[in-house]
Every structure is written in structure tokens, then in C-alpha cells.
């Protein structure tokens, strides 16, 4: 994904994901704020400057709850493969 995007002039600065199961009750599993807070901390940015991509409505909710641009920037797309 990173190489493909670079090939057309794009860039991904980081990919974040939660390695835990829902039963682990960790702070990094969305819609909890841990992962999103880590993004802000690692890059020293305000969250309203972060473009986020998610594959579920809980992602969009988590982004919006933390002030990330949901209606005017955050992108949600869900694909179903047959």
C-alpha cells in the first residue's frame, strides 16, 4: 500500500492498529481514545489536522469524538467482496 501510493506521489506517514481483541479491554481499541491520542503525541499535531481512514462506523465515531475532521475530512469506506 505504501509503495503503491508512493508510486503516484502520495505518502503515508504511519499506520496505526490495535493488536488486541475486544475482550482485552485495552485503551487503543476504537472507539476508545488511546490510539488516537498516540497519533497526536507521536506527531505533535492537533487532531483536527489528521486525516483518518477507517473501515467501520466505530472508527468514524472515534475520530469525530476526538475532534478529527469527520464531516469535512475523515474518510470512511467499507467494501464488501463477494
URGILIN-V239559 format. One record per residue. N is the residue number from 1. RES is the residue in one small letter. SS is DSSP state (H for helix, E for strand, C for the rest). Layout:
# URGILIN-V239559
n:N res:RES ss:SS
n:N res:RES ss:SS
This chain:
# URGILIN-V239559
n:1 res:x ss:C
n:2 res:x ss:H
n:3 res:x ss:H
n:4 res:x ss:H
n:5 res:x ss:H
n:6 res:x ss:H
n:7 res:x ss:H
n:8 res:x ss:C
n:9 res:x ss:C
n:10 res:x ss:C
n:11 res:x ss:C
n:12 res:x ss:C
n:13 res:x ss:C
n:14 res:x ss:C
n:15 res:x ss:C
n:16 res:x ss:C
n:17 res:x ss:C
n:18 res:x ss:C
n:19 res:x ss:C
n:20 res:x ss:C
n:21 res:x ss:C
n:22 res:x ss:H
n:23 res:x ss:H
n:24 res:x ss:H
n:25 res:x ss:C
n:26 res:x ss:C
n:27 res:x ss:C
n:28 res:x ss:C
n:29 res:x ss:C
n:30 res:x ss:C
n:31 res:x ss:C
n:32 res:x ss:C
n:33 res:x ss:C
n:34 res:x ss:H
n:35 res:x ss:H
n:36 res:x ss:H
n:37 res:x ss:H
n:38 res:x ss:H
n:39 res:x ss:H
n:40 res:x ss:H
n:41 res:x ss:H
n:42 res:x ss:H
n:43 res:x ss:H
n:44 res:x ss:C
n:45 res:x ss:C
n:46 res:x ss:C
n:47 res:x ss:H
n:48 res:x ss:H
n:49 res:x ss:H
n:50 res:x ss:C
n:51 res:x ss:C
n:52 res:x ss:C
n:53 res:x ss:E
n:54 res:x ss:E
n:55 res:x ss:C
n:56 res:x ss:C
n:57 res:x ss:H
n:58 res:x ss:H
n:59 res:x ss:H
n:60 res:x ss:H
n:61 res:x ss:H
n:62 res:x ss:H
n:63 res:x ss:H
n:64 res:x ss:H
n:65 res:x ss:H
n:66 res:x ss:C
n:67 res:x ss:C
n:68 res:x ss:C
n:69 res:x ss:C
n:70 res:x ss:C
n:71 res:x ss:C
n:72 res:x ss:C
n:73 res:x ss:C
n:74 res:x ss:C
n:75 res:x ss:E
n:76 res:x ss:E
n:77 res:x ss:C
n:78 res:x ss:C
n:79 res:x ss:C
n:80 res:x ss:C
n:81 res:x ss:C
n:82 res:x ss:C
